């Protein structure tokens, strides 16, 4: 599968994604850094029907290596009795800036050189992702977003959208997210980047560059996505083996799985973008910035999350004046936001019923 820009330049998407749509933004896209992309393509999915007022929109912001096909990776929340009710909402999910699932990314062709950007791709931030979302919002001729919702770095995007254009968002829902990227998380990202940089091929300007490094980086990331008890329960060995442990095989499998569906350069840049997340950066005191966001919201934490612990969500709920906090239990840790559909749906529906 390929995407085409307005100048008929293309890159290959590493996996087949059904029902993918594209918006080609005419003109340059200015980045927070002061650099610009000469053109921008945004891949996206929609579900359901837009009403006459164009205000029944539920906007989903996806996490790090997900794509815009939310019905695939968050399908357990799509149903008439779940939050993603396509009979009620027109659901939009856009592939984030820098991801290699259809939106402009480091594997896109630079129209100024005729070759893929590779490591010449300009640095971008979470705020740039939010800005790109609003370009798609305008392209779809929407009037407002009834609910803006995202988990993990998807929650980062929700907050940036809410701060940037609050008049367009009526309610927001954020799961396992934070108001700024914590030093411990940035350290984890840097460790992953070191693993990528240790691969001698990572600087080569080709789609399969740095794959051994990407595989190792993914293995590192998985240590924060799940819990110790989850590994001990699901990956334990019942014999006295001295090699080929189940836990080791699991990490190897997941690393290889990502290599088959993602590009190293895109992953590297996305980690850099995550590090930039800070709601108070160049705006003022973080608490005061959060207090300025008046949109009614719900933030959900998971009791076992070691990547973005519940103290981060509680901080947001304390300082955003109209945000409620709910905590769910899960043995899966951070990944629980993709798994615990019943608890998540119950928390959201309960909150909506109070508004």
N, C-alpha and C positions, 0 to 999 in steps of 0.2 A: 504494500500500500504506500502511496506517495501523496504528498500535498503539493499544491501548486501555488506559487505566489503570483502577484499581478504581472511579474516579468517572466513567468513561466520557468522559474528556477525551483528546484525541488530537493527534498531529502527523504530518505526512506524511514518510515515508522517501523520500529523493531518488531511489533506484533500487530496482528489483525484486530481492529477495533470496529465492531459493527455500528452502523448508523451515525458515523462521525460527520459533523458539519463544520464548515470553515467560514470565518470572516476575515477578509483581507482589508486591513486598515490602510486607507490611502494616505500617503505622506509619512514623514518621519515620526518616530516615537521617542520622545524625550525621556531620559532616565534621570533618576534622582542624582546620580553622580555627575551630571552635566554632559555626559556622553549621549549618543542617540543611536537608535537602530533606524536605518534608512527605510525600512518597511517592517510591518508586523502582521503575522498571520495568527489567528486565535482559533484553535479547535474547540468544539463544544458539543454538548448533547442537550436536547430538550425532551421533556416528557409531559403529557397532558395537554390541555388547551388553555390558551390565554383568553381571559374574559374581555368583555367590551371595554371595561374601565382600565384594562391592562395593569391591574394591581393585585392579581392573585398569584404573584410570583414567589416561589420558594427557591432561593439561590443557594446552591451547595458549593462550598469551597473545599477542594480535596487536599489530602495530605501529601507528603513528600514524593513518593514514587507511584502514587495512584494516577488515574487518568480521568477524563471527563465522563466516562461511562459509569456513572454512580450506581445504576441499577445492577451492575455486575458486582462491584465490591461492597456496596451497602444495600444489597437487595433485600436483606432481612428487615429493612425498614420501609419497603415499598409494598403497600397494601391499603385497601380502603379503611382499615382500622389502625393504620400506622401513620406516622408523621408525614411520610412521603405518599400522600394520597393523590393520585393523578386525576381523580374525579373532582377534586377540590382545587388543587394547585397546578399552576404551570411551572414545572421544575426546570431549572437551568443549572448546568454545571460546566464550567469552562476549564480547559486544560491550562495550567498556570504557565506564566512566562518562564522560559528556560527549560521546561520539560520537553522530552522528546516524543510525546504522544500527539503531535500535530501542531503545537504552537511553536513559534520561532524560538530556536535554541542554539547551542553551540554547534550542532550538526547541520544547521540551516546554511544555505548558500549566501555568502556575502555578495550582494550585487556589485560591489565596488571591485571585487577581485575575481568573481566567478568561481570561487572555491569555498568550501565550508569554512565557517569562522574558526572552528577549533578553539584553541586557547587564546585567540584574539577577540573572542566574544566579550563585549563590555560588561563590567560588573553591574549587577542590578540588586534590588532590595525587595523586601516584602511589600513595601509601599508601591513599588513599580508594578507588582502583581495586582494589587488592588486597583491601581490606575487603569491597567489593561482590562480588568473586569468591567469597569464603567464604560470603556469604549464599546464592549459587547452589549452592555445594557442600552446604550444609546442606539446601536445598530439594530437591536430588536425592538426599538421604539416602545420601551416599557415606561410606565409612569412611576411605579414604586415597587419596592420589594417587601412583601408581606412578612417574610421570615428569611433572614440571612443566617446560614448555619454551616459550621465546619468543625472538624476535630484536628487536634495536634496543630501543625502549621496552618491547617485550614482555619483554625480558630484565630491565629495571628492575622490572617487575611480579613476575617470578619471584623475584627477590631479596627483595622486600618480603614476598611470601607466605611465603618460606622463613624469614625473620626473625620474622614475626608469629605463625605457627603451625607450627613445625618438626615437631611430632609428626604432622602430617597429610601430610607430603611425604617420600617415600622417596628419590627421586633428582631432580636438576634439571639442565637443559641450557639454556645461555644463549649466544646468538650476537650478535656485534658490539654489545656493550653496555658499560656502565660502572658504576662504583660511585657516581658522582655526575655531574651534568651539568657539563661543562667550560665555562669562561668563553667559549671560542670558539664553542661550540654555542649558548649562551645569547645571544651577540651575534648569531648568525645568526637566531635566533628573533625577537629584537627588530627586526632589519632587516625581517623579514617582517611583523611587526606594524605597523611604520611604513608599509609599503606598503599594508596594509589600511586603516590610519587615514587615509591620503591620499585614499581614496575617500570622497567626501562623503556617500554613502548608507549607510556602514557602521553607523551608530548607529541606523538606522531599524529598528523592530521588525517585520521581515518576512523571509520565507524567502530572498528574492533580494537582500537587502541586501549591499552591499560586494563584489559579484562581480568588479568590475574590480580591486579591491585583492587579492582572493583569487587571481585569475589571476596577478598580478604576484608575489605571495608564493610561489606554487607554482614559478614560474620561478626564483626565488632559491634555493629549497630544492633544486632539481634539480642545482645546481652542486656540492652536497656529496654527492649520492647516487651519482654516477658519477665516473669518473676522467678526467683530461685526455686520456690515450691513447684512452679509449673514445670521447670526443667527436671527437677527431682522426681516428679510424678510421671511425666510423659516420656522422658528420655532415659530412664534408669535401665540398667542391665541386670538381668536376673541370673546371670551365670558368673563365673570367675574369670572372664576374659581379661587379657592384658593388652589388647589393641582392638581397633575397629569398634570403638564405643558408639552407642546409639546417639549420644549427645554430639559427638564429633561428626558423625554422618549427617545429622540434622543441619549443623552449621554449614557443612560442605554443600549439601543439597540446596539450601536456601541461597547461598552465595552463587552457585551455578545458575539457579533459577533467575536471579536478578540479571546476571550477565546476559542471559538469553532474551531479556525483555527491556533492557535499558542501556543507555550509552554512558560510558565513563565520564566524558567531558560534561554531559548534562548533569550527572550526579554530583560531580565536583563543584560545579557552579551553584547548584541548588543548596548544597551545604553552606557555601559562602553566603548565599542569600539569607538562609536561616539565621546565621550569626548576626545579621544586621537588625534583627527584630528588637525594637525598643520603642515603646509608645511615647516615651518622653524625649527621645533624641531630637535635639535642636528645637524642641517645643517648650520645654520648661520642666518643672518638677513633675516626676512621674505620677505622684498621687493627684496632683492638680489636673494633669492631663486626663487621667481616668475619670476624675470627678466631672469633667466637662462633657463627657459622653452621657447623654440623658436618655438614650433609647432603652425601652424595657428589654431586659435580657435574662437569660438563664445560662448559668455556667455549671457544667457537670464535671466532677472529679471522680477518680477511681481510687479506692482505698489502698490498692497495692501498687500504684504507679510509681516506679522508681526513676523514670525518665523526666516526667514533669509532675512532681508530687502535688498532692492536694493543697499544700500550703500556697502554691502558686495560684490556684483557682480561688481560694479563700481570700487572697490579697485583692484580686480583681473585684470580687463580690463586695468586699469591704469598702472599696473606694469608688466603684461605679454606682451612682445613687439608686438606679432602678434595676439592678441585677440581683437575682436570687441564686442561691447556691444549693446544689443537690449533690449528694455523694452516693455512688453505687459501689457494690462489692463485686469483685471478680478475682479469680485465681490467675487471670491472664495478664495482669498489669496494664501497661499503656495500650497494648493491642485490644484490650477489652472494649474500647470505643467502637471497634469494628465487629465485635462478637456479641456483646450483651444487649441484643436488640430489645428484648422484653423490658428490661430495667430502664433502658434509655427511653423507649417509647412511653413507658409509664410515667417517668419523671417529666417528660416534655408535655404530655397530655394533661397531667396534673397541674403543671404550671400554667398552661394555656387556659385552663378552666377557671383560674383565679383572676384573669385579666378582664 
